Each structure stands twice: as structure tokens, then as C-alpha cells.
Amino acid sequence: MRRREFIAGIVGSAAWPLGARAQGQVTPTIGFLSGTSRSETLPEGFRQGLSQAGYIEGRNLTIDYRWADGHFERLPALAGELVSHRVALIATVTLPAAMAAKIASPMTPVVFVIGEDPVKAGLVASLNRPGGNATGVSDFINQLVQKRLEFIHSAVPTVHLIALLVNPDNPNSEPDIKETETAAGALGLKLLVVRATNDRELETAFGALDHEQSCVLCVNIDPFLVDAREQIVSLAARYRLPAIYPLREFVDAGGLMSYSPNRLASWRQAGMYAARILHGENPTDLPVQQAQNVELVINLKTAKALGLTMPPALLARADEVIE
């Protein structure tokens, strides 16, 4: 009898569906893996999505946090730590974090919010049928560069040069450079790429732009650059560089303008997916969602400080104008 029970236990454990371990826990634990700094906590939208299903951190849900602080090479080990703690799923920020979590264990569900195309990145087989242990939301932030350049060109019609600020340590930098180069060429503009991986290199990068005439700045999406947004906005003001950013957080910090998806909504959807997985659903049955709301935000105070007069048509197009 004991032998039959032992064999049945082995078969049963091998047949566990993804996410089923959460059903057997009184208080499930979610791993949170971020490529950014430890100042980032679970996004508010994600909390909202979880709370709609009754999951509240500290009450009936535990969050196990891991941050790479911009050092992507640390992500595989951090993901391995979360898997060893038998978390019910891993929520990830940035594509490198999502890939590290996916590889760490094929049996641990992964819920991501990224800016890249997850199919091209090899994260999922298709948007409708992810086909593995990962699903989530793609903002496709990287595919909005054409509109960003159009908007900044409209604000500064005399511009001849686009300076693209990237973090070369991020694997998205090279494909995004090519995408931006194509978009700039379509507008008859030249592209200058400036690179920075730390605060000192940011100072150097902006200093290199000081002698460029008719230049505007486009900042690429990257954890380090997002964390350094206050420094970047301050440097843009010092060198009087009109700039467009990949997230509205830059505009909230005093940047000129941004064109980006509503990340609160994206994270809310990801939180709802996490709750469904905690209830036993399989990530492969949850199609990757795409951001629905893309917002243009303009800071008129910054425009005035730069001596810019925003075209009425551009202001009418904006989803929000900060007076």
C-alpha cells in the first residue's frame, strides 16, 4: 500500500500544471524580478490587478523581491534564487529579466511587462498562443520611435539632427538604433548615437552634444536611463536640448514631452494575469496583451524655459498638457 502511495505521489507531482503550486499554499508567494534599481517596488497597476481578484500583499500574498540594479548579468542568478524559493510565479520588469526568469525554470510561470516584441525576442512562440511558461503584456514602446520623432520634429521644425541616448549594455540598444536611424531618415534628419552606462558617462554624452547645432534628443527605453531620469532632464535643461522621452515619468520630472503607453493599465492587466495563474490557469492559454492607450504628454513650463512655442495642432493632439 505504501509503495502504491509513493508511486502515485511521484506521478501526481510530475503532472502538476503551471501555477498549481499556488493553489496548495495558504499564502502564495510571487517573485518580483527587476533589471532596475531596488527603489522600484511592485508597480501600482500590478497591485490593482491582483487586488481585483482578492490578493493583497501582506494579507494573503507575499512578494519576494530581487533587483539587478541595471547589471543584467546578475539576473540569471537572481531568477534562480526565486525558483529555489518555490515562488508561485515570477513577475518581471525588462526583457532581460523576463528571459532570465523563463530560462531559470520551465515549470515556474512568468508574467512580464516589456517594451519589445516578445515573439522576435524569443520569449513566446506567438502572441495568441505563448506556448511556454511566460505571458504578459507588451507595450511595443520600441515601435513608437517614428511617432516620437514626428512629434519632436513638429515641436522643433528647424531641427537637423536627432541625438539618440542609449545604454549599450542593454540588448535592445542595437535594434533600437537601427529603428531610429530609419525613422530619422524618413524625416530627412541625421542620427547621432550617444551612449551612457553610468552617471559620469551621462555627463560626457551631453557634453558631446554641446557643440551640435539644431539638435534634439530622443531617450531610449532602458532601466538605467529611467532610474537616471532626473539627471537626464536636468542635463537637457542645462544644455537647452529639446527632448522626447519613452515614459511620462520623465515629463513629470520636468522633461519636455513623452509618447508612451499607459503603463498603469499595462501593469493592471499583468496583475490580473498573475491572479488567474494563482487560481490555476496555464500561461500558455493566456494570450500576450498589447497596450491599448498610447499617450502624448507635453510640459509647457519646460517648453517656455527652452524658448519653444508649441504648435496648436500638437497641443490639440496631446493627451495631457502640463501648464
Buried (B, 14 or more C-beta within 10 A) or exposed (E): EEEEEEEEEEEEEEEEEBBBBBEEBEEBBBBBBBBBBEEBBBBEBBBBBBBEEEBEBEEEBBBBBBBBBBEBEBBBEBBBBBBEEEBBBBBBBBBBBBBBBBBBBEEBBBBBBBBBBBBEBEBBBEBEBBEBBBBBBBBBBBBBBBBBBBBBBBBBEEBEBBBBBBBBBBBBBEBBBEBBBEBBEEEEBBBBBBBBBEEEBBBEBBEEBEEBEEBBBBBBBBBBBBBBBEBBBBBBBEBEBBBBBBBBBBBBBBBBBBBBBBBEBBBBBBBBBBBBBBEEBBBBEBBBBBBEEBBBBBBBEBBEEBEBEBEEEBBEEBEEBBE
